[in-house]
Amino acid sequence: MRRRRFSPGACRELPLADETKLGEFGFAGDDVVVPFQVAPLDMRGRAVQVGPMLDQILGRHAYPEPVARLLGECVVLTALLGSSLKFDGKFILQTQSDGPVDMLVADFTSPGSMRAYARFDGERLAAAQALGRVEPQDLLGKGILAMTIDQGVHTQRYQGIVQLDGISLEEVARTYFRQSEQIPTEVRLAVARQVLPGPEGRSESWRAGGVLAQFLPEAPERLRMPDLPGGDGDEIDDSMVDDAWTEVLSLLSTVGADELLDPTIGTERLLYRLFHEHGVVVYEGVPVADDCSCSREKIRSVLSGFTAEEIVDSIEDGRIRVTCEFCSTAYDFDPSEFVKRQ
């Protein structure tokens, strides 16, 4: 795997043969997840800025802005986590909750296909907006977030579940890794609608960015962190928290939403700003694309499993029409195609 090293105190990286572009430093650009490592702090992570991919996903559904922002966070988090898969498979992030936005789904299929959608109650959302209650925790309410890894047929799915209890997606991810994986993890996410002037008037598009960092020292005892509230483990005094991880948290706390989103900064330049004093190594990026896995053949296969009664109930104006919730592609079938299978 190719890598670039940002040396301590250096004013530039050691260059690759590739010609750099907008943000210098190798310039991964939009829709590319960049793995990185800061060895002196025993930390590894991934960072990304997403542009066209997210704009396509959100644009085709015309979600209300609060819903679009929330789904944008979900897409970034899924890209950061799913791009770590070392095998052919799928990573699925899904929420089910009692808030105005009662479901978010995003999945990443290796090597780099993304899709996502949100389900919400329009009346409840309008009421929440009228009260100014549009923070992620307000829109989600209480429920669960499930993270699922699926390696395909003949394998067992792995699923981890964490409670949604009035906290943001950032905090949910931190809690999940502390609770399920016992890995100290920090996540920063940002989503915004970008407005740019042009010869034919202004244009709007969605952008998002995120950084995920994990503390992975060789000595297992250094992973110990204070127990989660309500846990049954031993409480650890704050003074026992590892200094290296404390420094990582301190550095990441300085990251502003504008830095996560600004294409003129770029992913590598942001990582250099954060960790150049220690030396940060970035690896070849993982491109992600808006790429739904639905197809006419897959939909036909599902309909073929319907009973005769279900086929009849699916007919509207003499046809069976199925629209993919992810990509909004509509598929039209003649009911007679399924007569022999009833």
N, C-alpha and C positions, 0 to 999 in steps of 0.2 A: 504494500500500500504506500502510495506517495505521501510525503509529509513535508511540512514547512515549519521551520523553527524561528520563533521570535526570541532573539537572545536578550538576556538581561542588559539593560542600558543601551541597547542598540536602537538606532533611529530607523531601521528598515529590516525587513525579513531577509532570509537567505532565499533568493528567487528560484522559481522553477523556470523551465524553458517557455512555459505558456506566457503569452503577452497579457499583461494586466490591463484592466479597464477602469471603470468608473471609480471604485473605491480603493484602488491600488492593493497592495498586500495580497496579490493572487486573485482577488475579487471572485468569490464564489458566485455572487449575484443572487437574485431572487430564486426561491423555490429549490434551494439546495441546502440540505442539513450538513453542517460541518462538525465532525467529531474533533475533540481537542483533549489535551492532557497537560496538566501542570504538575510535573513530578515532584518538585520540592514541597508542594502542599498535599501530596497524595490524593489528587483530585482529577477526575475525568468527567467529561461532559459532552454536550452537543448544543449547537446554537443554530438558529435559522432566521431568515427573513423571507416571508412569503408574500407574493404580489399577485401575478396573473392567475395562479392556481386558486387562491382564495377568492379573488374577484369573480372568477367563473362560477365557483360553487355557490357563493352568496347571491350573485346577480341573477341566476336563473330562477331563484325562488322569490325574489323581491321581499325578503324578510323585513319586518319592522326593525329599525336600527338597534334597539336593545337586544333583540334576538340574534341579529347578525353579529353583534359584538361577542355575544356569549358563544355562539357556534364557532366564531373565529378563534377564540381561545381554545376551544375543544380541538379544532383542526391543528393548531400549532402544537398543543400538548401531544396529540396523537402522532404527528410527524416526528417530534423529538423522541418519543418512546418507540414507535414502530420502526424507525430507521435503524434501531440497534439490533434488529433480528439478524441472526447469523445463518439462517436457513430459509428455504422457501416456505412461506406461510403468511398468516394474517394476524395483525394486532387490531383488536376492536375495543374502543372506549365507548361506553354507553351509560347514560344516566336515566334513572326512573325516579320521579319525585312528585310532590304534591303542589308545586308552585305553578305559576302561569306558564312557564316553559317546562312541561312535564316529561319531555324526552329529548335528549341529544344523542346522536349516534355519529361516530366517525370511525372509519377503518382504513388501515394501511395494509396493502398487499405487496409483499416484496416482488421485485426490487424497489418499486417507488410509486405505486398507484394509490391515490387518495380519493375518498369520497365521503360525504357527510350530509346530514339533514337534521332539522329541528322540528319538533311538534309543539304547538303552543295553543293556548285558549285566547282568542282575540279579545273577548270581553274582559277577562281577568287581567290580561296584559294592559289594556287601556286603563283599567281602574288603577293598576299599580303605577303606570306612568303619571296619571293624574295626581297621585300622592307623592310622586318623586321617588318611588321605591323601585329603582332600576339597577341596583347593584346585583352582581351575579348571585349572591346568596338570597336576595329578595326574589329573583326570578325563578330560581331552582326550588327553593323551599327545602323541605325535609324529604329524604329518600336515600337512594344508594347510587354509588358509581361503581361500575364493574369494568375491570380490565381483563380482556380475554386474549390468550395466545392460541391460535389454531394452526397446527402443522398439516392439516388436511386429513384425508381418509386414512383409516387404519391407525390413527394416533388419538391419544386422549387430550382433550382440551385442558389447558390450565387457566383458571380464573381466580382473580383476587377481587374482593369486594370491600369497599369502605363506605362508611355512613356519610351522607350529605346532611349536615346539621347546622345550617346557617353559616356556612363557610364558603370561601371562594374556591375556584378550581385549582388555583395555585396551592392553597392550603390543603386541599384534598390530596393533591399529589404528594406533598410533603408527608402528610399523615400516612398515606398508603405505604410509602417506602419505609417509613419508620416502623409501621405496624406489621406489614406483611413481609418485607424483605430485610428489615433491620439494617437498612443502609441510610445514613444521614444524607438527605437530598434537599437541594434548594432549587426552586423554579421561579422564573420571572417571565411574565407574559404581557403582551400589549397588542391592542387592536385599534385601528382608527380608519376613518374614511378620509382618503387623500383627495384634495381638490387642487387641480392644476389649470392654469390659464392656457388657452390655445387660440389659434386663428379663427376657429368657429365657436368660440365661447369656452367657458370652463368645462372641464371633464372631471368626473368623480370616479374613484376606484378604491377598493378595500386593500389595506395592507395590514400585516401583523408580523410580530417577531417574538422570539423567546429564547431563553437560555435555561438549560438544565445542568446542574452540577452535582456530582456525587462523591462522597468521601470514601476512598477505597485504600486504606493503609494496609500494609502487609501484616502488621500485628493485629490480630482480631480484637484484643482488649482495647485498642484505640478507637474502635467503633462505638464503644459504649457512650450513650447519651442519656439525658434525663428521661425517666419513664413518661409515657403519655398520660394525660389526666385520666384517672379512673383505672389505670393499669395496675397489675399485681406484682410488678417488679420492684426492685429496690430503687429508691429515689437517689439521684446523684447530684451532689452539690455543683452549682454552676462553675465553681473553680476547677472542677475536674474535666470540663469540656475541653477537648483537644485544641491547642492553640492554632494548629494549622487550619482546622475546620472553622474556628472562630474568625480567622483572617479571611477565609473564602466568603463567609457570610457578610463580613464587613465590606469587602470589595463589591460583592454583588448588590449590596444595599444602595450603592451609589449609582446604579444603572437607572437612567430615566427612560420613560416610555419613548421619548423622542429618539434616543440612541438605538433602541430596539427596532424602530421603524424606519429610520432615515437611510435611504439607499446610498447616499453619498458617504455615509460612515461605513456601511457594509459589515458583514459578520466578522471577517478577519481583523479589520481595524478595531472593532469593538473589543475583541478578545485581547488584542495588543494593548489597548488602553487599560484594560482591567489587570492583566497578569504579566506585562512585559518585565517587571522587576524580578520576577521569579523564573522567567523563561517559559513560554507557552508553545507547545507543538500542536499544529493543526494538521489533520489528515484529509485525504481526498474526500470530497463531499458526496452526498447521496442525493441525486435529483429526485424531486417528488412532483407528480403531475396529477391534474384533475382527470381521473380515468376510472369510470364506473365499470364494474364487471358484469353488468346485466347484458342479456342478449335475447334475441327472439327464441333461440333454441332452449335457453334456460327457462324462460317463461312458459314455453310450450310443454316442457317436461313437468313443471309444477301443475299446470292445468290438466295434464294427462293423468295425474293422480287424483283428480276430483271425482266424486261420485256423480251419477246422472243428475241427481237433484241439485248438487252444487253447480254443475254446468248450467242447468236451466236458470238457477238464481243469478248467474253471472251474465246472462244475456241482456243486452240493452239495445233496443232498436235493431234487433236481428244480428248483432255482433257482440263479441266479447272484447272489451277494451281494457288493457292493463297499462297503468302508468307507473314507471319506476319512481319511488319516493326520493331516490338519491339524485338522479340526473334528469328527471322529468321526461324521459323518452317514452312515447306512447306506442304500444304494440296493439295491433288490431288482428283478431282471429275470427274465422268463420266457425261457428259452433259445430258444423258438420265434421270438422277435423277430428273431433273427439268422440263422435258417435260410436266408433268401433271399440273405444276404450272404456265405455260406460259399463 
